[in-house]
């Protein structure tokens, strides 16, 4: 019995043959390499609009640098805190400094391609040309303020802007060069075409709590010299209500979107809300226990979506932009413009070639050998005569 079984020539499928397996392995590797090398950079939607916004922001940075520094020698510019000599990095402390700040956020927000990131957020809101956007700015992140206005104008939207002039550390906290001064310069140079219609002191309660009398006076002076209407009230609730009336009066109705930059008290309510509210575009406000309320909460209750621009590093990460870049990247660079994708045609052909060869091997075995019944191990079957 043993000798008879040993003489039977057993069925051995090609897929267990070392030569066939080596050929399949080589073929699969070649197909994989072909598919991998087919990856190409593919432009994301609204590429031209993003590029326009970023180029405009770069022009704005250049204008502000020239206005602020002029022909100042490099030795008079702080190379540590403002390595790109942008003029938009302020001081650690000043009479109009309202709170601690994050210099890495300030530096990251100066990338001209931040304007493209804001375009991406605005496009999520499905806005149309001419739609009204209620905008709340502070002095804390002037780079992000500029990015926002450039993005809004690239999309030909209509912003109604209210600015809280006070600033965190490293923002527009120079009393002689506040955000309103920057905004006016950009407007006069035709970089932007919209300005703040109203300004508040900002800081605690939106009326300067925590600032000295001198600091509040310097902010009032800045508002006056830039020809912007001042609103003052010792009630945060009245500031919120006033802002909403201004937005709806100038916009001739409710805005299509509320956009806030920084952590302004009137916009967000309690300072803790800046962390609780998600950065970026949100169609609805997540249900949480928010301490106090701001304009954002009021509009969210009315079904109006919002964009909250606060953590500049998070914005950069989401849009594949560098943190605190030196030098400033050129417009058009970064993952906000394009993404790497496989060529579907090449991938499909590579897969088809591999499956075709695999199918040929299986069909070859099926025709050469006849299995006596399904489910039986082919190795136990003799070759058919």
Rosetta blueprint (number, residue, H / E / L):
1 X L
2 X H
3 X H
4 X H
5 X H
6 X H
7 X H
8 X L
9 X L
10 X E
11 X L
12 X L
13 X L
14 X H
15 X H
16 X H
17 X L
18 X H
19 X H
20 X H
21 X H
22 X H
23 X H
24 X H
25 X H
26 X H
27 X H
28 X H
29 X H
30 X H
31 X H
32 X H
33 X H
34 X H
35 X H
36 X H
37 X L
38 X L
39 X L
40 X E
41 X E
42 X E
43 X E
44 X L
45 X L
46 X L
47 X H
48 X H
49 X H
50 X H
51 X H
52 X H
53 X H
54 X H
55 X H
56 X H
57 X H
58 X H
59 X H
60 X H
61 X H
62 X H
63 X H
64 X H
65 X H
66 X H
67 X H
68 X H
69 X H
70 X L
71 X L
72 X L
73 X L
74 X H
75 X H
76 X H
77 X L
78 X L
79 X L
80 X L
81 X L
82 X L
83 X L
84 X L
85 X L
86 X L
87 X L
88 X L
89 X L
90 X L
91 X L
92 X L
93 X L
94 X L
95 X L
96 X L
97 X E
98 X E
99 X E
100 X L
101 X L
102 X L
103 X H
104 X H
105 X H
106 X H
107 X H
108 X H
109 X L
110 X L
111 X L
112 X L
113 X L
114 X H
115 X H
116 X H
117 X H
118 X H
119 X H
120 X H
121 X H
122 X H
123 X H
124 X H
125 X L
126 X L
127 X L
128 X L
129 X L
130 X L
131 X L
132 X E
133 X E
134 X E
135 X E
136 X E
137 X E
138 X E
139 X L
140 X L
141 X L
142 X H
143 X H
144 X H
145 X H
146 X H
147 X H
148 X H
149 X H
150 X H
151 X H
152 X H
153 X H
154 X H
155 X L
156 X L
157 X L
158 X E
159 X E
160 X E
161 X E
162 X E
163 X E
164 X E
165 X L
166 X L
167 X E
168 X E
169 X L
170 X L
171 X L
172 X L
173 X L
174 X E
175 X L
176 X L
177 X E
178 X L
179 X H
180 X H
181 X H
182 X H
183 X H
184 X H
185 X H
186 X H
187 X H
188 X H
189 X L
190 X L
191 X L
192 X L
193 X L
194 X L
195 X L
196 X E
197 X E
198 X E
199 X E
200 X E
201 X L
202 X E
203 X L
204 X E
205 X L
206 X L
207 X E
208 X L
209 X E
210 X L
211 X L
212 X L
213 X H
214 X H
215 X H
216 X H
217 X H
218 X H
219 X H
220 X H
221 X H
222 X H
223 X H
224 X H
225 X H
226 X L
227 X L
228 X L
229 X E
230 X E
231 X L
232 X L
233 X L
234 X L
235 X L
236 X H
237 X H
238 X H
239 X H
240 X H
241 X H
242 X H
243 X H
244 X H
245 X H
246 X H
247 X H
248 X H
249 X H
250 X H
251 X L
252 X L
253 X L
254 X L
255 X L
256 X L
257 X E
258 X E
259 X E
260 X E
261 X E
262 X L
263 X L
264 X L
265 X H
266 X H
267 X H
268 X H
269 X L
270 X L
271 X L
272 X L
273 X H
274 X H
275 X H
276 X H
277 X L
278 X L
279 X L
280 X E
281 X E
282 X E
283 X L
284 X L
285 X L
286 X L
287 X L
288 X L
289 X L
290 X L
291 X L
292 X L
293 X L
294 X L
295 X H
296 X H
297 X H
298 X H
299 X H
300 X H
301 X H
302 X L
303 X L
304 X L
305 X E
306 X E
307 X E
308 X E
309 X E
310 X L
311 X L
312 X H
313 X H
314 X H
315 X H
316 X H
317 X H
318 X H
319 X L
320 X L
321 X L
322 X L
323 X L
324 X L
325 X L
326 X L
327 X L
328 X L
329 X L
330 X L
331 X L
332 X L
333 X L
334 X L
335 X L
336 X L
337 X L
338 X E
339 X E
340 X E
341 X E
342 X L
343 X L
344 X H
345 X H
346 X H
347 X H
348 X H
349 X H
350 X H
351 X H
352 X H
353 X H
354 X H
355 X H
356 X H
357 X H
358 X H
359 X H
360 X H
361 X H
362 X H
363 X H
364 X H
365 X H
366 X H
367 X H
368 X H
369 X L
370 X L
371 X L
372 X L
373 X L
374 X L
375 X L
376 X L
377 X L
378 X H
379 X H
380 X H
381 X L
382 X E
383 X L
384 X L
385 X L
